Amino acid sequence: MAGENDPWVRTSDGRIMRQSEFLRIQDQQIRAYTTQMSAMIEELGTLSSELHGHSGEVYSALWTLQSDMEGIDGKIGTDENADKVRHNWNQAYPQVQEIFRATARGITTIADGISRSADMLLAAENETLQGFGRRAVDPRPRPPAPRPGRFIE
């Protein structure tokens, strides 16, 4: 039997219930909210990391291309047709390289934006939970701690 230590409360939607029941329902709703927010933040963090990896893959493809094309100018030949090929090559190749660089930079920009979105979502969750005396926990893995004597970019 509920007593004086468990008063009746009226919810914002007009329902009347014991405070203990209200707090139990509220706790369930807060846990569901934090679970959903954590899942979204984690998914955004994963997507950002994957995109950063794709950016690295584009740079890797560029470096492979540059390595494979090293010295091609001398291998084209020296006749009139070779001069035309060389001219076309020297016009197009820098543009091709810049396309790779621009693509990688674009992917990195998107990845960074997604990461900032996850940060903003975490801050919003934390602000919401403060009203209930709780704090949000970042579900994303922490970056590795630097090891002495190692350079980390």
C-alpha positions in Angstrom: 0.0 0.0 0.0 1.4 3.3 -1.1 1.7 5.8 1.7 2.7 9.4 2.4 6.2 8.7 1.1 4.8 8.1 -2.4 2.6 11.0 -3.2 0.2 11.3 -6.1 1.4 13.3 -9.1 -0.3 14.7 -12.2 1.7 14.3 -15.4 1.8 16.9 -18.1 -0.7 14.9 -20.1 -3.2 14.9 -17.2 -2.7 11.3 -15.9 -2.5 10.8 -12.2 -0.2 8.3 -10.7 2.1 7.6 -7.8 5.4 9.4 -7.9 7.3 6.1 -7.8 5.4 4.9 -11.0 6.1 8.3 -12.7 9.8 8.0 -11.9 9.9 4.4 -13.1 8.3 5.4 -16.4 10.5 8.5 -16.7 13.6 6.3 -16.1 12.5 3.9 -18.9 12.0 6.8 -21.3 15.4 8.3 -20.5 17.1 4.9 -20.9 15.4 4.4 -24.3 16.4 8.0 -25.3 20.0 7.5 -24.3 20.2 4.1 -26.1 18.8 5.7 -29.3 21.2 8.7 -29.1 24.2 6.5 -28.4 23.4 4.3 -31.4 23.1 7.3 -33.6 26.4 8.9 -32.3 28.2 5.5 -32.7 26.9 5.1 -36.2 28.0 8.6 -37.2 31.4 7.9 -35.6 31.7 4.7 -37.6 30.7 6.4 -40.8 33.2 9.2 -40.3 36.0 6.7 -39.6 35.1 4.7 -42.7 35.1 7.8 -44.9 38.5 8.8 -43.5 39.6 5.3 -44.6 38.2 5.8 -48.1 40.0 9.2 -48.3 43.3 7.4 -47.5 42.5 4.8 -50.1 42.1 7.5 -52.7 45.5 9.0 -51.7 47.0 5.5 -51.9 45.6 5.1 -55.4 47.2 8.4 -56.3 50.5 7.4 -54.9 50.3 4.1 -56.8 49.5 6.0 -60.0 52.4 8.4 -59.4 54.8 5.5 -58.8 53.6 3.6 -61.9 53.9 6.7 -64.1 57.4 7.6 -62.8 59.7 8.1 -65.8 57.0 7.7 -68.4 58.1 10.9 -70.1 61.3 9.2 -71.2 59.6 6.0 -72.3 57.2 7.7 -74.7 59.8 8.1 -77.4 61.3 11.0 -79.4 59.5 11.1 -82.8 56.8 13.5 -83.8 53.9 11.3 -82.6 55.7 10.8 -79.3 56.0 14.6 -78.9 52.2 14.9 -79.4 51.6 12.1 -76.8 54.0 13.7 -74.4 52.3 17.1 -74.8 48.8 15.6 -74.2 50.2 13.6 -71.3 51.8 16.6 -69.7 48.5 18.6 -70.0 46.3 15.9 -68.6 48.3 14.1 -66.0 48.5 17.1 -63.5 44.7 17.4 -63.8 44.2 13.7 -63.1 46.4 14.0 -60.0 44.4 17.0 -58.8 41.1 15.1 -59.3 42.5 12.4 -56.9 43.6 15.0 -54.4 40.3 16.9 -54.6 38.3 13.7 -54.2 40.3 12.7 -51.1 39.9 16.2 -49.6 36.2 16.2 -50.3 35.7 12.8 -48.6 37.7 14.1 -45.6 35.6 17.2 -45.4 32.4 15.1 -45.4 33.9 12.7 -42.7 34.9 15.7 -40.5 31.4 17.2 -40.9 29.8 13.9 -39.8 32.2 13.7 -36.9 31.2 17.3 -35.9 27.5 16.3 -36.2 28.1 13.4 -33.8 29.8 15.8 -31.4 26.8 18.2 -31.6 24.4 15.3 -31.0 26.3 14.3 -27.9 26.3 17.9 -26.6 22.5 18.1 -27.2 22.0 14.8 -25.4 24.1 15.9 -22.5 22.2 19.2 -22.3 18.9 17.3 -22.3 20.0 14.8 -19.6 21.4 17.5 -17.3 17.8 18.5 -16.6 17.4 15.0 -15.1 20.7 15.1 -13.2 22.4 12.7 -15.7 25.3 13.0 -18.1 25.7 11.6 -21.6 28.4 9.1 -22.3 30.2 9.2 -25.6 29.9 5.7 -27.1 32.7 6.2 -29.7 36.0 4.6 -29.0 38.7 6.9 -27.6 41.7 7.5 -29.8 44.8 5.6 -28.6 47.0 7.4 -26.1 50.3 8.6 -27.6 53.3 6.4 -26.7 56.5 8.1 -25.6 59.0 8.5 -28.4 56.4 8.0 -31.1 55.2 10.7 -33.5 51.4 10.7 -34.1 49.9 12.9 -36.9 
